[in-house]
């Protein structure tokens, strides 16, 4: 345990800041208090053999296969730490929305061994799927129109008309 608290420091580096990074690397879920680092967790993340672009490609293929409508892909890199991409789409009914979400989750699990978390499948109005670096929203058209989620993330230039852009 003391070896983990003795970080390898470069000459002239701040020992206190480095030690703080090691000690505060994560917290105990039961108490919320900081505990020592989990090196195996970082090693596992480094050995992933797929990228967010690979996940995005699989998401887009799955949505196309399941006849999702009005698919919008939003690049969040540099704008959010939550994910690299967001995909928003619609299904024609609650049944189709739930089916799109189920099949997408199964495909991500099969291809990437990823347990994608899902919220909202029971009602089928709006299903949120956490595909790690790709967040997917599947809406019924009425619910999508009500929330207008794209407007929060799409750059304002995309909302301009051609005459506004020429000015």
N, C-alpha and C positions, 0 to 999 in steps of 0.2 A: 504494500500500500504506500509506503514512503517513497518508493521509486516513482510512482505516478505523480507524486507531489514535487518531484525534483525535475522540472522540465529542462530540456537542453536549451540553454540560452546562448544567443549570439553575443559576441563582445559588444558591450555598450547598451544592451537591451535592458528594459525595465523589468526586474525580477518580480516585483509586486504585481504588475499588470499581467505578466505571463502566468504567474501562480493563480491569480484570480480567474483567468480563462480556464485553467485546468480544473479548479475546484468548483466553479459555477457552471460546469458544462451541462449538467442536467439536475433535476430535482427528484426526490423520492415522491412517487404518486400518492402514497398514503399520508405523508406529512406535509408535503410541499416544500420541505427544506432542501437546500442544496446538498448534493452528495458527489462523490468522485466520478471521474469520467468512465464511460463505457466504450473502450477502444474497439470492441468487436462490432458495435453498431456502425461506427465510421467505416470500418473495413468492409462490412456488408454493403453499405451504400456505394462504396467505390467499385464493387465487383458487379454491379448491375450491367447486364449486357444489352440494354436497350436505352434509347434516349427519349426525351419528351416528343421529338419529331416522329419516332417510331410509334409511340402510343397514339399521337394525333392521327397518323395515317390509318391506323387500325380503327380508331373511332370513326373517322370519316367514311371508311369502307363499310363499316357496320351500319352506320346511319343510312348510307346509300342502299345497301342490301335490304334494309327494313322499311324503305320508302318514307323516311323522315322528310318533312317538307321545310322549306325556307331555312336551310342550314346556313348558319353564320359562324365563321371562325374568327376569333379575336386573339391577336398576339398580345400577351400581357408581359412579355419579357421587358424588364426595365421599368415597368409600371406597377407591378405587384410582386410581393414575395410569396403569395399564396400558390401561384401556379404559373406555368409558362404560357399556357393557352387556355382559352375558354371557348366552348362550342355551345351554341344555342340552336335548338331546332323545335319543330312542332310535329305532333301527331294528330290525326283527324278526330280521335276519340280517346276516352280514358283507357279503353282496352288497348289501343295501339300505343299510347304513351307508355303504359306499363310493360307492354311487350318489347318495345324498343329498348327500354331501360334494362329489362331482364336479359335480353340477348346480348346487349352491349357488355353488361357485367360479366356474363358467361364467357364471351370472347376475350375480354381482357384477362380473365382468370386463366383461360386455356393457353393463350399465347404468351403472357408475361408472368404467369403465376402470381397475379396481383389480385388481392381481395378488395375490389372496389366497393367503397361504402356508398350506400344509397339512402336517400330520404324522400318520402312522399309517394312511394309506389302504391301504398294502400289506397289513396284517393285517386291517383292517376291524373291529377290536374297539372302538377308541376313536380317533376322528379329531378332531384339533384344527385349527380353521380360524381364521386371523388375518384378520379383516375390518376391519382398522385400529381403529376405535373400538368394534367389536363382535367379541367373541370367541365362537366357536361350538364346542361340544363335541357330537359325535355318538357315542353309545355303543350297543353291544349291551346288552340289558337286564341280563344277568348281570354284565357289567363295570361298568355304572352302579350297580347295587346294591352291588357290592363297594367302589367308591371313595366313593360317597355325596357327591359334589362339592357338591351343593346345600346340605348341612348346614353347610359352611364359610361360605357367603355369604348364606343366607337369615336374616333377623333372628330372634332367639330367640323373639320374640313369635309368629312364624308356627308354631312348634312346639307352642305351648300348646293345650290343649283348652279348650272353652268354660267348663268349671267352673273351670279355673285362671285364666282371664281375669277372671272375676267376683269373685275373691277380692281 
